[in-house]
Amino acid sequence: MPRSFTVERESLPAVVQRWIEAIGLGEEELIELVFTERELLIRRPMSPHLRAWAEAMCDQYDRAFRQIVGI
């Protein structure tokens, strides 16, 4: 199950900020990092409506993980 974090671009290391610029997201204030089993996705944050729907669909394992990590 993927895990994601939304962070301010300025909070990321310089090398990651260059990746973000290279993929055309250099002007975004918030970036979503999605960690899957074998890859890292960098994207614009999902819309609030889609985020609310996805949150409702999370399974118990994902909710427990978020509580443990504190996000």
DRENDO-1510 file (C-alpha; in Angstrom, 1 decimal, always signed):
<recs>
REC; n; res; u; v; w
REC; 1; MET; +0.0; +0.0; +0.0 .
REC; 2; PRO; +1.5; +3.3; -1.0 .
REC; 3; ARG; +2.4; +6.0; +1.6 .
REC; 4; SER; +2.3; +9.6; +0.8 .
REC; 5; PHE; +3.5; +12.9; +2.3 .
REC; 6; THR; +2.7; +16.4; +1.3 .
REC; 7; VAL; +5.6; +18.8; +1.9 .
REC; 8; GLU; +6.6; +22.3; +1.1 .
REC; 9; ARG; +9.1; +22.3; -1.7 .
REC; 10; GLU; +11.5; +24.5; +0.2 .
REC; 11; SER; +11.7; +21.9; +2.9 .
REC; 12; LEU; +13.3; +19.3; +0.5 .
REC; 13; PRO; +17.0; +18.9; -0.1 .
REC; 14; ALA; +18.4; +20.8; -3.1 .
REC; 15; VAL; +18.8; +17.6; -5.2 .
REC; 16; VAL; +15.1; +16.8; -4.8 .
REC; 17; GLN; +14.2; +20.4; -5.6 .
REC; 18; ARG; +16.1; +20.0; -8.9 .
REC; 19; TRP; +14.2; +16.7; -9.6 .
REC; 20; ILE; +11.0; +18.7; -9.1 .
REC; 21; GLU; +12.1; +21.4; -11.5 .
REC; 22; ALA; +13.1; +18.8; -14.0 .
REC; 23; ILE; +9.6; +17.3; -14.1 .
REC; 24; GLY; +7.9; +20.7; -14.4 .
REC; 25; LEU; +6.7; +21.1; -10.8 .
REC; 26; GLY; +9.2; +23.8; -9.9 .
REC; 27; GLU; +6.4; +26.5; -9.4 .
REC; 28; GLU; +4.3; +24.3; -7.0 .
REC; 29; GLU; +4.4; +25.3; -3.3 .
REC; 30; LEU; +3.2; +21.8; -2.1 .
REC; 31; ILE; +4.5; +18.6; -3.5 .
REC; 32; GLU; +3.2; +15.1; -2.7 .
REC; 33; LEU; +5.7; +12.3; -2.4 .
REC; 34; VAL; +4.2; +8.8; -2.7 .
REC; 35; PHE; +6.4; +5.9; -1.6 .
REC; 36; THR; +5.4; +2.5; -3.1 .
REC; 37; GLU; +7.2; -0.8; -2.7 .
REC; 38; ARG; +9.7; -0.1; -5.5 .
REC; 39; GLU; +9.3; +3.5; -6.5 .
REC; 40; LEU; +8.9; +7.1; -5.5 .
REC; 41; LEU; +6.3; +9.3; -7.2 .
REC; 42; ILE; +6.5; +13.0; -7.1 .
REC; 43; ARG; +3.3; +14.8; -8.0 .
REC; 44; ARG; +1.0; +17.8; -7.4 .
REC; 45; PRO; -1.2; +17.1; -4.3 .
REC; 46; MET; -4.5; +15.5; -5.1 .
REC; 47; SER; -7.6; +17.7; -5.1 .
REC; 48; PRO; -9.3; +18.1; -1.6 .
REC; 49; HIS; -12.3; +16.2; -3.0 .
REC; 50; LEU; -10.3; +13.3; -4.2 .
REC; 51; ARG; -8.2; +13.3; -1.1 .
REC; 52; ALA; -11.3; +13.0; +1.1 .
REC; 53; TRP; -12.6; +10.1; -1.0 .
REC; 54; ALA; -9.2; +8.3; -0.9 .
REC; 55; GLU; -9.0; +8.8; +2.9 .
REC; 56; ALA; -12.4; +7.2; +3.3 .
REC; 57; MET; -11.1; +4.2; +1.3 .
REC; 58; CYS; -8.0; +3.6; +3.4 .
REC; 59; ASP; -7.8; +0.2; +5.0 .
REC; 60; GLN; -7.1; -0.4; +8.7 .
REC; 61; TYR; -3.4; -1.0; +8.2 .
REC; 62; ASP; -2.9; +2.3; +6.4 .
REC; 63; ARG; -4.8; +4.2; +9.2 .
REC; 64; ALA; -2.7; +2.5; +11.8 .
REC; 65; PHE; +0.5; +3.4; +9.9 .
REC; 66; ARG; -0.5; +7.1; +9.7 .
REC; 67; GLN; -1.3; +7.1; +13.5 .
REC; 68; ILE; +2.1; +5.6; +14.3 .
REC; 69; VAL; +4.0; +8.0; +12.1 .
REC; 70; GLY; +1.9; +11.0; +13.2 .
REC; 71; ILE; +0.7; +12.2; +9.8 .
</recs>
